[in-house]
Amino acid sequence: MNENVIRRNELLAQKVIKGLQSRNMSGYYAESREAALKQALELIPEGSSVTMGGATSAHEIGLVDALKAGNYNFIDRDAYEDKRAAMLAAYDADVFLASANAITEDGVLVNIDGNSNRVSAIAQGPKKVVFIVGMNKVCDDVDGAVKRARNVAAPINAQRFGLNTPCAKTGSCMNCKSPDTICCQFLITRFSRHPGRIHVILVNDSLGF
């Protein structure tokens, strides 16, 4: 990566981290995927019950493989025949892994969801939520973050899940009410009432969608 891009990301990440801190959330900057993995494991004590939504970024830094191979109770919903049971188990987990569809420069997290298990667990339930967020997801403000979530993250996710939505065909949000829409619930996390619950690792890389 170009050294000027790296420096810009470092400076921008510090601004985001200050914003997160002002909102009772913790932020960290990782200069690489390997550093992000190390930071994430420091936040997840061995023996913890850990689960996740569809956080591609957690896979990309090697976190999911590390948890499966380590001394953790990883609740893998893909291994459950009863997917609902796996989703419900998330609410009592020690740690929930997530990414963000977008994050603002002043630390507001924006997520949209179809089944809504992911956004509901972010909002309430698990004792700790650890976000893995590439610097490609940082936006100027909430309006920009919502636009990114709807016009970048949603179409790509609709395509990869093989959903029959207008955005899967056009590549941008059509504000649809399709039965397959994944834009069912919007969660804007602007503050946490619970100190030490939400942790955001900003990664000097392009991760997820």
TORMI-553785 format. One record per residue: x, y, z of N, C-alpha, C in turn; residue in one letter. Coordinates in steps of 0.001 Angstrom, whole numbers, padded with zeros to 6 digits, always signed. Example, Ala and Ser with C-alpha at 12.3 -4.5 7.8 and 13.67 -1.06 7.14 Angstrom:
BEGIN
+013190-005690+007800+012300-004500+007800+013200-003300+007800A;+012850-002250+007080+013670-001060+007140+012900+000030+007870S;
// end
This chain:
BEGIN
+000845-001199+000000+000000+000000+000000+000875+001241+000000M;+000475+002248-000757+001204+003505-000833+001348+004127+000551N;+002562+004636+000848+002821+005160+002189+001974+006387+002511E;+001585+007144+001490+000711+008292+001732-000697+007852+002108N;-001156+006753+001500-002465+006201+001855-002423+005669+003290V;-001319+005006+003631-001170+004481+004986-001222+005609+006010I;-000491+006689+005738-000475+007827+006672-001859+008445+006788R;-002545+008588+005648-003900+009136+005682-004810+008257+006519R;-004721+006941+006348-005560+006024+007116-005275+006116+008604N;-004002+006242+008965-003633+006365+010383-004275+007610+010997E;-004173+008729+010290-004727+009985+010798-006248+009930+010880L;-006878+009396+009846-008335+009291+009835-008821+008348+010925L;-008103+007248+011127-008484+006286+012163-008460+006933+013545A;-007471+007776+013802-007407+008441+015103-008610+009354+015318Q;-009079+009979+014238-010285+010812+014338-011506+009955+014658K;-011612+008821+013983-012740+007915+014237-012682+007391+015668V;-011496+007019+016129-011334+006487+017485-011764+007510+018529I;-011384+008770+018336-011816+009820+019267-013340+009938+019267K;-013935+009821+018081-015390+009857+018000-016031+008703+018744G;-015466+007515+018577-015984+006342+019293-015886+006538+020799L;-014754+007036+021257-014559+007248+022695-015586+008226+023255Q;-015920+009260+022473-016912+010234+022926-018309+009626+023011S;-018464+008446+022386-019753+007756+022354-019761+006513+023242R;-018795+006437+024165-018712+005348+025143-018383+004003+024485N;-017647+004073+023366-017195+002869+022684-015678+002926+022547M;-015049+001769+022374-013599+001709+022285-013161+001488+020846S;-012112+002188+020434-011588+002033+019092-010114+001699+019089G;-009685+000983+018068-008289+000553+017938-007914+000660+016455Y;-006639+000915+016202-006168+000949+014818-005169-000177+014617Y;-005388-000975+013583-004489-002079+013247-003861-001787+011897A;-002541-001816+011839-001839-001450+010603-001880-002551+009541E;-002361-003736+009918-002439-004855+008977-003493-005842+009445S;-003797-006815+008591-004737-007860+008978-004184-008672+010144R;-002883-008907+010133-002259-009684+011213-002366-008942+012540E;-002170-007626+012502-002291-006828+013720-003740-006799+014200A;-004673-006780+013258-006092-006796+013622-006460-008105+014306A;-005930-009211+013796-006185-010520+014409-005651-010553+015839L;-004436-010057+016023-003833-010030+017361-004677-009191+018318K;-005111-008025+017857-005925-007152+018703-007258-007813+019056Q;-007885-008452+018088-009168-009099+018333-009031-010203+019381A;-007992-011014+019271-007805-012106+020225-007497-011583+021625L;-006885-010407+021709-006658-009799+023025-007963-009369+023682E;-008970-009113+022866-010271-008688+023388-011193-009862+023712L;-010788-011070+023300-011639-012249+023477-010923-013249+024392I;-011260-013309+025667-010579-014234+026588-010805-015692+026184P;-009803-016519+026398-009972-017950+026132-011100-018494+026995E;-011826-019436+026450-012973-020008+027145-014276-019280+026882G;-014192-018143+026200-015402-017364+025913-016301-018071+024904S;-017595-017861+025046-018527-018271+023990-018574-017135+022977S;-018375-017482+021713-018261-016477+020657-019150-016865+019488V;-019863-015897+018951-020660-016136+017755-020617-014900+016875T;-021315-014939+015765-021208-013839+014817-022403-013814+013874M;-022529-012698+013161-023454-012624+012051-022686-013022+010799G;-022953-012348+009712-022236-012690+008482-021054-011777+008247G;-020156-011680+009203-019041-010737+009140-017907-011269+008265A;-017945-010918+006994-016896-011344+006072-015523-010870+006537T;-015466-009669+007107-014186-009102+007545-013511-009963+008603S;-014301-010590+009480-013720-011467+010513-013068-012677+009877A;-013651-013175+008800-013025-014277+008053-011738-013802+007385H;-011772-012609+006797-010655-012121+005994-009383-011895+006814E;-009513-011569+008099-008310-011387+008924-007881-012683+009610I;-008612-013778+009380-008258-015064+009966-008814-015297+011349G;-009718-014431+011799-010231-014535+013163-011109-015763+013362L;-011964-016061+012421-012866-017205+012574-012067-018503+012662V;-011082-018668+011801-010244-019873+011845-009503-019971+013171D;-009005-018842+013677-008278-018835+014948-009174-019237+016111A;-010415-018784+016092-011355-019127+017161-011738-020599+017109L;-011938-021111+015894-012289-022521+015750-011148-023427+016205K;-009926-022977+015996-008759-023791+016346-008324-023603+017792A;-008799-022555+018444-008347-022222+019786-009267-022709+020890G;-008980-022248+022089-009737-022645+023282-010925-021701+023485N;-011887-021809+022569-013080-020967+022612-014303-021827+022315Y;-015437-021406+022820-016700-022049+022465-017301-021261+021314N;-016883-021612+020094-017346-020889+018923-018669-021475+018449F;-019698-020660+018462-021030-021081+018049-021146-020820+016550I;-020943-021859+015771-020928-021741+014317-022325-022028+013780D;-023032-020982+013386-024423-021185+012961-024512-022046+011705R;-023434-022058+010898-023443-022884+009689-023424-024377+010027D;-022999-024702+011262-022942-026100+011677-024233-026552+012363A;-025146-025607+012591-026415-025907+013246-027454-026313+012212Y;-028151-027390+012468-029281-027741+011612-030428-026762+011845E;-030580-026366+013116-031609-025403+013496-030961-024014+013534D;-031062-023267+012441-030422-021966+012354-030988-020984+013377K;-032267-021101+013660-032875-020199+014637-032249-020401+016014R;-031977-021650+016379-031359-021930+017676-029978-021291+017758A;-029235-021338+016651-027908-020728+016626-028002-019215+016771A;-028982-018625+016105-029155-017181+016196-029557-016757+017607M;-030432-017527+018234-030872-017201+019588-029739-017352+020594L;-028839-018294+020339-027692-018500+021244-026789-017274+021278A;-026832-016477+020219-025983-015285+020155-026294-014294+021266A;-027553-014234+021674-027941-013215+022647-027372-013466+024036Y;-026942-014685+024288-026361-014998+025595-024854-015250+025486D;-024273-014935+024346-022845-015180+024136-021996-014149+024873A;-020767-014542+025169-019826-013587+025764-019405-012540+024750D;-019194-012985+023513-018687-012077+022474-019441-012300+021168V;-019838-011200+020550-020451-011250+019226-019527-010538+018255F;-019186-011201+017154-018328-010611+016130-019186-009971+015048L;-018771-008807+014611-019532-008102+013585-018574-007277+012737A;-019092-006808+011629-018435-005733+010915-019460-004609+010842S;-019174-003585+010087-020133-002502+009900-020301-002288+008414A;-021511-001968+008006-021704-001600+006613-021043-000255+006331N;-020972+000578+007387-020299+001871+007272-020079+002435+008671A;-019102+003349+008775-018847+004055+010025-018483+005490+009680I;-018959+006426+010466-018676+007830+010172-017353+008259+010797T;-016852+009378+010327-015593+009906+010849-015689+010260+012329E;-016905+010512+012821-017056+010826+014236-017615+009647+015038D;-017497+008428+014487-017723+007230+015288-019120+006666+015352G;-019985+006993+014411-021329+006404+014372-021302+005178+013455V;-021822+004055+013937-021864+002810+013174-023218+002657+012488L;-023204+002260+011214-024438+002072+010455-024475+000648+009911V;-025578-000050+010172-025756-001417+009683-027179-001629+009211N;-027330-002418+008145-028652-002831+007688-028686-004349+007652I;-029883-004917+007769-029974-006367+007917-031295-006872+007367D;-031268-008095+006880-032473-008731+006370-033171-009542+007439G;-032496-010588+007949-033081-011395+009026-033095-010652+010349N;-032204-009689+010491-032130-008794+011654-031501-009418+012882S;-031010-010662+012773-030318-011257+013917-029034-010506+014225N;-028374-009998+013192-027100-009300+013387-027306-007956+014080R;-028230-007135+013557-028407-005813+014157-029011-005906+015559V;-029844-006915+015786-030437-007044+017119-029388-007446+018150S;-028432-008296+017751-027363-008702+018679-026384-007560+018928A;-026175-006721+017926-025331-005544+018134-025971-004619+019154I;-027284-004460+019053-027995-003520+019917-028132-004022+021351A;-028326-005329+021528-028640-005846+022867-028377-007339+022933Q;-027874-007810+024076-027718-009248+024274-026308-009647+024652G;-025447-009930+023670-024091-010389+023979-023363-009408+024896P;-022507-009953+025756-021804-009101+026721-020842-008140+026044K;-020243-008570+024942-019264-007736+024243-019472-007887+022738K;-019317-006788+022020-019392-006811+020566-018065-006307+020010V;-017435-007114+019156-016157-006740+018543-016373-006559+017043V;-016179-005338+016577-016309-005011+015156-014936-005072+014477F;-014893-005669+013301-013719-005627+012443-014103-004773+011234I;-013468-003614+011079-013915-002655+010064-012738-002165+009231V;-012779-002427+007933-011762-001898+007035-011920-000398+006864G;-010811+000280+006588-010867+001733+006427-011662+002145+005192M;-011939+001205+004298-012776+001498+003132-014215+001826+003516N;-014600+001569+004758-015984+001786+005173-016208+003104+005913K;-015160+003913+006035-015289+005194+006734-015931+006219+005798V;-016994+006880+006299-017728+007876+005520-017750+009212+006270C;-018056+010275+005539-018053+011608+006141-019058+011749+007285D;-020283+011291+007034-021355+011526+007994-022392+010405+007887D;-023463+010511+008683-024473+009457+008722-025166+009305+007373V;-025458+010422+006713-026101+010337+005392-025217+009547+004427D;-023924+009839+004432-022992+009129+003568-022888+007665+003938G;-022942+007390+005237-022842+006009+005712-024063+005195+005303A;-025246+005793+005412-026469+005103+004993-026442+004856+003489V;-025984+005841+002730-025883+005667+001276-024908+004544+000940K;-023793+004471+001656-022839+003387+001403-023472+002030+001716R;-024160+001959+002841-024792+000703+003242-025794+000240+002189A;-026563+001172+001652-027624+000815+000713-027110+000593-000709R;-026092+001343-001110-025667+001323-002509-024377+000558-002778N;-023667+000192-001723-022451-000615-001883-022633-001974-001215V;-022855-001966+000103-022936-003227+000851-024148-004062+000442A;-025323-003441+000393-026543-004213+000125-026539-004884-001257A;-026227-004177-002341-026226-004859-003644-025231-006013-003714P;-024036-005817-003158-023030-006890-003199-023509-008094-002402I;-024071-007855-001227-024563-008970-000414-025748-009660-001077N;-026604-008898-001699-027739-009500-002417-027233-010389-003550A;-026202-009939-004239-025629-010730-005326-024971-012002-004806Q;-024211-011893-003713-023495-013085-003242-024426-014115-002615R;-025592-013670-002142-026565-014611-001595-027555-015094-002665F;-027405-014599-003887-028291-015020-004969-029721-014564-004794G;-029916-013367-004235-031262-012876-003963-031860-012182-005188L;-033171-012252-005288-033883-011658-006418-034367-010261-006041N;-033416-009329-005995-033742-007946-005658-033326-007039-006811T;-033975-005879-006947-033556-004946-008001-032087-004551-007901P;-031590-004349-006669-030203-003901-006524-029206-004962-006988C;-029597-006228-006906-028721-007300-007385-028552-007215-008900A;-029547-006634-009559-029513-006518-011020-028923-005188-011477K;-029150-004124-010697-028709-002789-011124-027416-002338-010448T;-027092-002923-009284-025887-002531-008559-026081-001353-007634G;-027310-000852-007531-027584+000249-006608-028989+000101-006039S;-029213+000768-004916-030488+000642-004210-031632+001216-005032C;-032726+000460-005104-033935+000898-005795-035080+001142-004803M;-034741+001164-003512-035720+001388-002452-036892+000409-002569N;-036552-000861-002783-037562-001863-003101-038276-002405-001868C;-039369-003103-002143-040078-003877-001126-040158-005331-001574K;-039092-005775-002214-039015-007153-002691-039061-008121-001512S;-039684-009294-001670-039662-010296-000602-038243-010698-000204P;-037277-010516-001109-035890-010874-000832-035066-009725-000262D;-035663-008556-000079-034869-007403+000352-034074-007700+001622T;-032852-007205+001661-032057-007337+002889-032001-006012+003647I;-032725-005030+003156-032787-003730+003829-034052-003652+004684C;-034173-004578+005614-035375-004652+006455-035246-003809+007717C;-034081-003870+008340-033850-003146+009586-032577-002312+009444Q;-032662-001050+009839-031508-000152+009838-031128+000133+011290F;-029857-000054+011636-029400+000228+012993-028311+001291+012932L;-028558+002409+013592-027564+003471+013716-027117+003503+015171I;-025873+003139+015403-025337+003073+016771-024526+004331+017020T;-025118+005260+017765-024469+006549+018002-023930+006699+019415R;-024302+005756+020309-023816+005803+021691-024064+004453+022334F;-023198+004084+023272-023402+002854+024042-023564+003202+025512S;-024644+002744+026102-024851+002996+027528-023969+002104+028406R;-023360+001106+027793-022632+000093+028559-021134+000178+028275H;-020365+000791+029161-018924+000927+028948-018264-000438+028768P;-017359-000527+027825-016618-001770+027623-017352-002811+026806G;-018513-002474+026271-019267-003472+025496-018892-003447+024016R;-018820-002281+023413-018575-002199+021975-017130-001795+021690I;-016463-002628+020897-015064-002411+020519-014955-002438+019002H;-014294-001447+018429-014168-001341+016980-012696-001354+016586V;-012302-002367+015817-010931-002454+015314-010936-001959+013869I;-010298-000823+013654-010182-000238+012318-008920-000796+011670L;-009067-001380+010494-007967-002093+009843-007499-001335+008608V;-006186-001133+008529-005585-000441+007393-005616-001347+006159N;-006827-001599+005673-007016-002492+004540-008444-002313+004024D;-008700-002854+002868-010062-002877+002321-010662-004240+002651S;-011646-004234+003540-012248-005484+004008-013753-005463+003775L;-014299-006633+003535-015747-006767+003424-016308-005987+002254G;-017581-005583+002413-018286-004938+001320-018892-003605+001753F;
// end
